[in-house]
Amino acid sequence: MNVQTQIDAKAAQKTEHFDVVIAGAGISGVGAAYHLTTQMPGTTFVALETQESFGGTWLTHKYPGIRSDSDLHTFGYRFKPWTSAPIATADEIRKYMGDVIAENDLARHIRYRHRIVAANWSNADNLWTIDAERLDTGEMLRFTTHFFWMCQGYYRHAEGYTPEWTDFDKFRGTVIHPQKWPEDLDYKGKRVVVIGSGATAATLVPNIADDVAHVTMLQRSPTYFRTGRNAIEITETLRKLQIDEAWIHEITRKHILYEQDAFTRRTFKDPEGAKKDLLAAVEAYLGPDYDIATHFTPSYRPWRQRIAFIPDGDLFQAIKAGKASVVTDEIDRFTETGILLKSGKTLEADIIVTATGFHLSATGDIAFSIDGKPLDFADTVTYRGMMFTGVPNLVWVFGYFRASWTLRVDLVADFVCRLLKHMKAIGVQKVTPELRPEDHNMPLLPWIDPENFNPGYMMRGMHLLPKRGDKPEWQHNQDYWAEKDEFPAIDLTDKAFVYE
């Protein structure tokens, strides 16, 4: 019995209809709900969220010190000023999101513990049929909608990625993935090894360093980090002058984005200079005698993988104080008491944390189909990283890596609202992206150029993602500074949009 047959057998008799269905109530879904409410009043919509509350990433992750790795002045929405320190905790981010929900009466549109199982587009009816399981009752529910807005994020929240290591099951201590951090974990006085070198590891290590016997960050290869005060000088100055918070928000955002754009361009034009500056900031904390070449000098140029911000250099302060250490080596196998490295060194541990990344889940593990035929997004070509050839009335939010994710939430929302208004104005019910005649000989390439950006979770899941072309319309270029001008100028009468 296939998935759809099982769903049909269990589906409720009642079907609810909405103009728009939103998948998810994380930072993208809440943003989408706000923009529908304000830009298209009267639109009926529902946001279906698997978890028990809003927040997405900021609800899933509960490990010590969980915080943003980019500033909240740009990770926050453009319409809601951020008034606290730029690097924020998960609780602070969820409070901010909760305020957006309360201030705009969005709670009545969100249904929690609703896991979307399948989505089928009918060309005969010009409708998506969305089947969802209500996790608290086991009941199957059905929704129909003219437009499906995918805001579920890019990774599987139910489980993190853990590599297959030799003798992994022989370790007698505790093994934890940060996505499943136990609330009752007692790590006081314990020897802890954190495997990984990304933002999660860099956040977790300094936040447990004072309580554990010792914490070691074990990395196969180094990562770039940026450091600085958890404050922005221009923001502090404007507050002293008692400038309105809405103005401060806008000015701070523009200032940060200007600085980010300049740095990003430098990593392409002068990668060695950018690298030198990043490493000099690390040396300022750890001193000239620390082996920065081994432990904090990646083999790739800056920004080929995400650069996390380390507020007040807390990771490096923990290392300097001797409470934490970094080992750069590869795992040979696990032992009963720790990890044997390929160098022959052994790391003894009571607790091992596998901060080894995500499972890419671009479609939210939803079984998509068109007229009952399974849809494989890898067979499609992306339109600007948000729509897909041959897939009607669907938009997908995939944010930025080199800038804050939420910047694209606002841009995509403006586009969706403009598109829906255009469809209503010309009296059509369906829009499908299609390659234009001049695009048919265009080379089709992987979703993202690995020479441009190549984190592990993207490389492992690239085969699941749509293709891109070599023209701006047919790729997600990761360049907010270009897209902020390009998106408002998208010509909705372009032949890339087929209306019916």
C-alpha positions in Angstrom: 0.0 0.0 0.0 1.6 3.4 -1.0 1.6 6.6 1.0 -1.4 8.1 -0.8 -3.5 5.0 -0.4 -2.8 4.9 3.3 -3.7 8.6 3.6 -6.9 8.2 1.6 -7.9 5.2 3.8 -7.5 7.3 7.0 -8.5 10.8 5.7 -11.2 12.7 7.5 -14.5 13.3 5.6 -14.3 17.0 6.2 -12.0 19.1 4.0 -11.1 22.7 4.9 -10.3 25.2 2.2 -7.9 28.2 2.4 -6.6 30.6 -0.2 -3.1 29.9 1.0 -1.5 27.1 3.1 1.8 27.9 4.7 4.1 25.0 5.7 5.8 25.8 9.0 5.7 28.4 11.8 9.3 29.2 12.1 11.0 32.5 11.2 9.8 32.1 7.5 6.3 30.9 8.2 5.6 33.7 10.8 7.0 36.2 8.3 4.8 34.9 5.5 1.7 35.1 7.8 2.5 38.7 8.7 2.9 39.8 5.0 -0.3 38.0 3.9 -2.2 39.8 6.8 -0.8 43.2 6.0 -0.4 43.1 2.2 -3.4 41.0 1.3 -6.1 41.6 4.0 -9.0 39.3 3.7 -6.9 36.4 2.3 -7.8 33.1 4.1 -4.8 31.1 5.2 -3.5 28.6 7.7 0.0 27.8 8.8 0.6 24.1 9.6 3.4 23.5 12.1 4.7 20.1 13.1 6.1 21.2 16.5 4.1 22.1 19.6 4.8 25.8 19.2 6.3 28.4 16.9 10.0 29.1 16.5 11.4 26.4 14.2 15.1 26.2 14.7 14.8 28.2 17.9 12.4 25.6 19.4 14.2 22.5 18.1 17.6 23.3 19.5 17.8 23.4 23.3 21.5 22.9 23.9 23.4 25.2 26.3 23.9 28.7 25.0 21.9 28.2 21.8 22.1 31.6 20.0 22.0 33.2 16.6 25.2 33.2 14.5 24.2 36.3 12.7 22.9 39.6 14.0 19.3 40.1 14.8 19.1 43.5 13.2 19.1 41.7 9.9 17.9 38.3 11.0 14.9 40.0 12.5 12.1 41.2 10.2 12.4 44.5 8.4 9.0 45.6 9.9 9.8 44.8 13.6 12.7 46.6 15.2 15.2 44.6 17.2 16.1 46.4 20.4 18.6 44.1 22.2 22.1 42.8 21.7 22.7 41.8 18.0 23.6 38.2 18.8 20.6 36.8 20.6 19.6 33.7 22.5 16.9 31.3 21.3 14.6 32.5 24.1 15.1 36.1 23.0 14.4 35.2 19.4 11.2 33.3 20.3 10.0 36.2 22.4 10.5 38.5 19.4 8.6 36.1 17.2 5.9 35.8 19.8 5.5 39.5 19.9 5.0 39.6 16.1 2.4 36.9 16.4 0.5 38.7 19.3 0.8 42.2 17.8 -0.6 41.0 14.4 -3.2 38.5 15.6 -1.5 35.6 13.8 -2.1 32.9 16.4 -5.6 32.2 15.1 -4.0 31.2 11.7 -1.4 28.7 13.2 -2.2 25.1 13.9 0.5 23.2 15.9 1.2 19.5 15.9 0.1 19.2 12.3 2.6 17.3 10.2 2.1 17.6 6.5 2.4 14.2 5.0 1.5 14.7 1.3 0.6 17.4 -1.2 -1.0 16.7 -4.5 -1.7 19.3 -7.2 -4.8 18.7 -9.4 -4.7 20.4 -12.9 -8.4 19.7 -13.3 -9.3 21.6 -10.1 -6.4 24.0 -9.9 -5.9 23.1 -6.3 -3.4 21.6 -3.9 -4.7 18.9 -1.6 -2.7 18.9 1.6 -2.9 15.8 3.9 -1.7 16.3 7.4 -1.5 14.2 10.5 -2.6 15.7 13.8 0.2 14.4 16.0 -1.7 14.8 19.3 -4.7 12.6 18.2 -3.3 10.6 15.2 -6.2 12.0 13.1 -5.7 12.6 9.4 -6.8 16.0 8.2 -7.3 17.3 4.6 -6.9 20.9 3.3 -7.3 22.3 -0.1 -5.7 25.5 -1.3 -5.0 27.6 -4.4 -1.5 28.4 -3.3 1.1 26.4 -1.2 3.8 28.5 0.5 6.7 26.3 1.7 8.3 27.8 4.8 9.5 24.7 6.5 13.3 25.4 6.4 16.0 23.3 4.9 16.8 20.5 7.4 15.1 17.6 9.1 14.1 18.8 12.7 13.4 15.2 13.9 17.0 14.1 13.8 20.5 15.5 13.1 23.2 14.1 10.9 25.7 11.7 12.5 28.4 10.0 10.3 29.0 6.3 10.4 32.1 5.7 12.6 33.9 2.5 13.3 32.9 0.9 16.7 30.6 3.8 17.5 28.4 1.5 19.5 31.3 0.4 21.8 31.5 3.8 23.6 30.1 3.3 27.1 29.5 6.9 27.9 26.7 9.3 26.7 26.4 10.3 23.1 24.2 13.3 22.2 23.3 15.2 19.0 22.6 18.9 19.7 19.2 18.6 18.0 18.2 16.1 20.8 19.7 17.7 23.9 18.3 16.0 27.0 16.9 18.6 29.5 18.2 16.5 32.4 21.8 16.0 31.2 24.3 16.4 34.0 27.6 17.4 32.5 29.2 19.0 35.6 32.7 17.8 36.2 32.5 15.5 33.1 35.0 15.1 30.3 33.3 16.2 27.1 34.3 15.9 23.5 32.3 18.0 21.0 32.8 16.7 17.4 32.5 19.5 14.9 33.7 23.0 14.3 30.6 24.9 13.1 28.4 27.4 14.8 26.9 24.8 17.1 30.2 23.6 18.4 31.6 27.1 18.7 28.5 28.1 20.8 28.3 25.0 22.9 32.0 24.7 24.0 32.3 28.1 25.8 28.8 27.7 27.4 29.7 24.5 29.2 33.4 25.1 29.7 33.0 26.5 33.2 31.0 23.5 34.4 32.8 20.5 32.9 36.1 19.0 33.9 37.3 19.9 30.4 35.8 20.2 26.9 37.6 19.4 23.7 36.4 20.5 20.3 37.4 17.8 17.9 37.4 18.9 14.3 38.5 17.2 11.1 39.3 20.6 9.6 39.2 24.2 10.8 36.5 26.8 10.3 36.6 30.6 9.9 35.1 32.7 12.6 34.5 36.4 13.0 34.8 38.1 16.4 33.7 41.3 18.0 31.7 42.9 20.8 28.1 41.8 21.0 27.1 45.4 20.3 27.0 47.8 17.3 28.5 51.2 17.8 26.2 53.1 15.5 23.2 51.6 17.3 24.5 52.5 20.7 25.1 56.1 19.5 21.7 56.5 18.0 20.1 55.2 21.3 22.0 57.7 23.3 20.6 60.4 21.0 17.1 58.9 21.7 16.4 58.3 18.1 13.1 56.4 17.4 13.7 52.6 17.4 12.1 52.2 13.9 14.8 54.6 12.5 17.5 52.9 14.5 16.4 49.6 13.1 16.5 50.8 9.5 19.8 52.6 9.8 21.5 49.7 11.7 20.3 47.2 9.1 21.6 49.4 6.2 24.9 49.8 8.0 25.3 46.1 8.7 24.4 45.1 5.2 26.8 47.6 3.7 29.6 46.2 5.8 28.6 42.6 5.0 28.5 43.4 1.3 32.0 45.0 1.4 33.4 42.0 3.3 31.8 39.4 1.0 33.1 41.1 -2.1 36.6 41.2 -0.5 36.5 37.5 0.1 36.3 37.1 -3.7 38.6 39.9 -4.8 41.2 39.6 -2.1 40.7 36.3 -0.3 44.2 36.3 1.2 43.7 39.7 2.7 40.3 38.7 4.1 41.8 35.5 5.5 44.7 37.4 7.1 42.3 39.7 8.9 40.1 36.9 10.2 43.1 35.0 11.6 44.6 38.1 13.1 41.4 38.5 15.2 41.9 34.9 16.5 45.5 35.6 17.3 44.5 38.7 19.2 42.7 36.4 21.7 45.0 33.3 21.7 48.4 35.0 21.2 51.2 34.4 18.7 52.3 31.1 20.3 49.0 29.3 19.7 49.0 27.0 16.7 46.5 28.9 14.6 47.8 27.5 11.4 46.6 24.0 12.5 43.5 24.7 14.4 41.9 27.9 12.9 43.2 28.1 9.3 40.9 26.4 6.8 42.1 25.2 3.4 39.3 27.0 1.6 38.9 30.7 1.0 36.6 32.7 3.4 32.9 32.3 2.7 33.0 29.0 0.9 31.3 27.9 4.1 29.3 29.9 6.6 31.3 32.1 8.9 29.8 32.2 12.4 30.2 35.3 14.6 31.7 34.7 18.0 30.5 37.4 20.4 33.2 38.8 22.6 35.4 35.9 21.4 34.0 33.6 24.1 35.2 30.4 22.4 38.8 31.8 22.3 38.6 33.0 25.8 37.6 29.5 27.0 40.6 28.1 25.1 43.0 30.8 26.5 41.8 30.0 30.0 42.6 26.3 29.6 39.0 25.2 30.1 38.6 24.2 26.5 40.9 22.8 23.8 40.9 22.1 20.1 42.1 19.0 18.5 42.4 18.8 14.7 42.5 15.2 13.6 40.4 12.4 12.1 38.5 9.7 14.0 39.9 6.2 13.6 37.4 4.5 15.8 35.5 4.7 19.0 36.6 2.9 22.2 34.8 2.0 25.4 36.1 5.2 27.0 36.5 7.7 24.2 37.9 8.2 20.7 41.0 6.8 19.0 42.3 9.3 16.5 44.2 8.5 13.3 47.3 10.2 14.8 47.3 7.5 17.5 46.1 9.9 20.2 43.2 9.0 22.4 40.6 11.4 23.7 39.0 10.1 26.9 35.4 11.2 27.4 32.4 10.7 29.6 30.1 12.6 27.1 30.5 12.9 23.3 28.4 15.5 21.5 28.1 15.0 17.7 27.7 18.5 16.4 28.1 17.1 12.9 25.4 18.9 11.0 21.9 18.4 9.5 20.0 16.1 7.2 19.0 18.3 4.3 15.2 18.1 3.9 14.4 20.7 1.3 10.8 19.6 0.8 10.0 18.9 4.5 9.7 15.1 3.9 6.4 15.8 2.2 5.3 13.4 -0.6 4.6 15.7 -3.5 2.7 14.7 -6.6 1.0 16.3 -9.6 -2.3 14.7 -10.7 -1.3 11.7 -8.6 2.2 11.3 -10.2 5.1 11.5 -7.7 7.0 14.8 -8.1 10.8 14.7 -7.9 12.1 18.2 -7.4 15.5 17.1 -8.7 13.9 16.9 -12.1 12.9 20.6 -12.0 14.8 23.8 -12.6 14.5 26.5 -10.0 13.1 29.9 -10.8 15.2 32.3 -8.6 15.5 29.6 -5.9 11.8 29.9 -5.0 9.7 28.3 -7.7 10.2 25.2 -9.9 9.5 24.4 -13.5 6.4 22.4 -14.0 5.1 22.9 -10.4 2.1 25.3 -10.3 1.2 27.7 -7.5 4.0 26.8 -5.2 6.7 29.0 -3.7 9.6 27.9 -1.5 11.5 30.0 1.0 15.2 29.2 1.0 17.2 32.0 2.7 20.7 33.3 2.5 24.0 31.8 3.7 26.2 34.9 3.5 23.5 37.2 4.9 20.7 36.6 7.3 18.1 34.0 6.3 15.2 36.3 7.1 16.2 39.0 4.5 14.9 36.6 1.8 11.8 35.9 3.8 10.7 39.5 3.3 11.8 39.6 -0.3 9.9 36.4 -1.2 6.8 37.5 0.7 6.7 40.7 -1.3 6.9 38.7 -4.5 4.2 36.2 -3.5 1.8 39.0 -2.5 2.5 40.8 -5.8 2.1 37.6 -7.8 -1.2 36.7 -6.1 -2.6 40.2 -6.7 -1.5 40.0 -10.4 -3.2 36.6 -10.8 -6.4 38.1 -9.4 -6.2 41.1 -11.6 -5.9 39.1 -14.8 -8.4 36.5 -13.8 -6.3 33.4 -13.6 -6.0 30.6 -11.1 -2.8 29.0 -12.0 0.8 30.0 -12.6 3.6 27.6 -13.6 7.3 28.5 -14.1 8.5 27.1 -17.5 11.8 27.5 -19.4 11.4 30.1 -22.2 12.3 29.2 -25.8 15.7 31.0 -25.3 16.4 28.9 -22.2 16.1 25.4 -23.7 19.7 25.0 -24.6 20.8 26.4 -21.3 23.2 24.2 -19.3 21.6 22.7 -16.2 23.9 22.7 -13.2 23.7 21.6 -9.5 21.6 23.8 -7.2 24.7 25.7 -6.0 28.2 25.9 -7.4 30.5 24.0 -4.9 33.3 26.4 -5.8 31.1 29.2 -4.5 29.6 27.5 -1.3 30.1 24.0 -0.2 29.0 23.1 3.4 28.7 19.4 4.1 24.9 19.2 4.4 24.6 20.8 1.0 27.1 18.5 -0.7 25.5 15.4 0.9 22.0 16.4 -0.3 22.7 18.1 -3.6 21.1 15.3 -5.6 17.8 16.1 -3.9 17.7 19.7 -5.0 16.4 21.3 -8.2 18.8 22.2 -11.0 19.9 25.7 -11.8 20.7 27.4 -15.1 23.4 29.9 -16.0 21.0 32.8 -16.1 19.9 34.9 -13.1 16.3 33.9 -13.4 17.1 30.2 -13.1 19.3 30.2 -10.0 19.5 31.1 -6.3 22.6 33.3 -6.4 23.0 33.8 -2.6 23.4 37.6 -3.3 21.0 39.6 -1.2 22.5 42.8 -2.4 21.5 42.0 -6.0 18.2 40.4 -5.2 16.9 43.3 -3.1 16.7 45.3 -6.3 16.0 42.4 -8.7 13.0 40.9 -6.9 10.8 44.1 -6.9 11.6 44.4 -10.6 10.6 40.9 -11.6 8.3 41.2 -14.7 5.3 39.1 -13.9 4.4 39.1 -17.6 7.7 37.4 -18.5 7.3 34.2 -20.5 8.9 32.3 -17.6 5.4 32.5 -16.0 2.7 30.5 -17.7 -0.8 31.5 -16.6 -4.0 29.6 -17.0 
